[in-house]
Amino acid sequence: TLSENPFGNTTQRPRLETLSKTRYVQECLTKKEIRDPDDKREEFRDLLQLLKDEVIAYKLQATLAVRTRITIQEIHNIELEKNLTRMELLHLRISDLDLYAEDDTNVDELLNEMEKMPIVHVEEKTGGTQLKLLITFQDGNQAMFKPMRFDRQKETEPNHFYFVDYERHVSEIAAFHLDRILGFRRCPPVVGRKLNITTEIYAVADDELLKTFFISP
């Protein structure tokens, strides 16, 4: 990077790795055990702390640059089978840094399956203040379903008590895509899906959930 010179010339700022190797920086960062009582020089503790933070940040960036993802599959030495589902592949590729790699095409295929795969069982998830359904897909994997209570254009009233507000059906979808764009990749895959209440929920619901349906005579 370039820095401005007070004399009008543009100078090249020395790189941090060069500064950290000089004896001047090392002397500044080395804490003196015994200080001469007659030494009245300013210690500049605030500047020293800034310098320490810069050196620590540089070392951390250098470590992360060469570090590779260590997945659950590698830790437990699990051999990939040909009949694994998309969700099982996602679980095996989870690392301590993120849920999936940046170039993992399995995520897009999983989103497509979650949107189209037939549902074989639905039950209500207990706990919380909002209605949530636990969906079981044809391949045995499960997903949490949160219904749309109002459209995305509806604004919350200014005097509305937030504890009784309905959850937005697009909030977690937006969070997943934003998390993916920013490069964190720590939100589980989420997708929007339109369900037929009669054939995809009522027909495969468990007994407890069926009791909540009202059938007009």
Secondary structure as the mmCIF struct_conf table of DSSP 4:
data_model
#
loop_
_struct_conf.conf_type_id
_struct_conf.id
_struct_conf.beg_label_comp_id
_struct_conf.beg_label_asym_id
_struct_conf.beg_label_seq_id
_struct_conf.end_label_comp_id
_struct_conf.end_label_asym_id
_struct_conf.end_label_seq_id
STRN STRN1 LEU A 2 GLU A 4
TURN_TY1_P TURN_TY1_P1 PRO A 6 PHE A 7
BEND BEND1 GLY A 8 GLY A 8
STRN STRN2 THR A 10 GLN A 12
HELX_LH_PP_P HELX_LH_PP_P1 ARG A 13 ARG A 15
HELX_RH_AL_P HELX_RH_AL_P1 LEU A 16 LYS A 21
BEND BEND2 THR A 22 THR A 22
HELX_RH_AL_P HELX_RH_AL_P2 ARG A 23 LEU A 29
BEND BEND3 THR A 30 THR A 30
HELX_LH_PP_P HELX_LH_PP_P2 LYS A 31 LYS A 32
BEND BEND4 GLU A 33 ILE A 34
TURN_TY1_P TURN_TY1_P2 PRO A 37 ASP A 38
HELX_RH_AL_P HELX_RH_AL_P3 ARG A 45 VAL A 66
STRN STRN3 THR A 71 THR A 71
HELX_RH_AL_P HELX_RH_AL_P4 ILE A 72 ILE A 75
TURN_TY1_P TURN_TY1_P3 HIS A 76 ASN A 77
HELX_LH_PP_P HELX_LH_PP_P3 ILE A 78 GLU A 81
TURN_TY1_P TURN_TY1_P4 LYS A 82 ASN A 83
HELX_RH_AL_P HELX_RH_AL_P5 ARG A 86 LEU A 92
TURN_TY1_P TURN_TY1_P5 ARG A 93 ARG A 93
STRN STRN4 SER A 95 SER A 95
BEND BEND5 ASP A 96 LEU A 97
BEND BEND6 LEU A 99 TYR A 100
TURN_TY1_P TURN_TY1_P6 GLU A 102 ASP A 103
TURN_TY1_P TURN_TY1_P7 THR A 105 THR A 105
HELX_RH_AL_P HELX_RH_AL_P6 ASN A 106 LYS A 116
BEND BEND7 MET A 117 MET A 117
HELX_LH_PP_P HELX_LH_PP_P4 PRO A 118 PRO A 118
STRN STRN5 ILE A 119 GLU A 124
HELX_LH_PP_P HELX_LH_PP_P5 LYS A 125 THR A 126
BEND BEND8 GLY A 127 GLN A 130
STRN STRN6 LEU A 133 PHE A 137
TURN_TY1_P TURN_TY1_P8 GLN A 138 ASP A 139
BEND BEND9 GLY A 140 GLY A 140
STRN STRN7 GLN A 142 PHE A 145
BEND BEND10 PHE A 150 PHE A 150
TURN_TY1_P TURN_TY1_P9 ARG A 152 GLN A 153
HELX_LH_PP_P HELX_LH_PP_P6 LYS A 154 GLU A 157
TURN_TY1_P TURN_TY1_P10 PRO A 158 ASN A 159
HELX_RH_3T_P HELX_RH_3T_P1 TYR A 162 VAL A 164
HELX_LH_PP_P HELX_LH_PP_P7 ASP A 165 ARG A 168
TURN_TY1_P TURN_TY1_P11 HIS A 169 VAL A 170
HELX_RH_AL_P HELX_RH_AL_P7 SER A 171 ILE A 181
TURN_TY1_P TURN_TY1_P12 LEU A 182 GLY A 183
BEND BEND11 CYS A 187 CYS A 187
HELX_LH_PP_P HELX_LH_PP_P8 PRO A 188 PRO A 189
HELX_RH_PI_P HELX_RH_PI_P1 ILE A 197 ILE A 201
HELX_RH_3T_P HELX_RH_3T_P2 TYR A 202 VAL A 204
STRN STRN8 ALA A 205 ALA A 205
HELX_RH_AL_P HELX_RH_AL_P8 ASP A 207 LEU A 210
TURN_TY1_P TURN_TY1_P13 LYS A 211 THR A 212
#
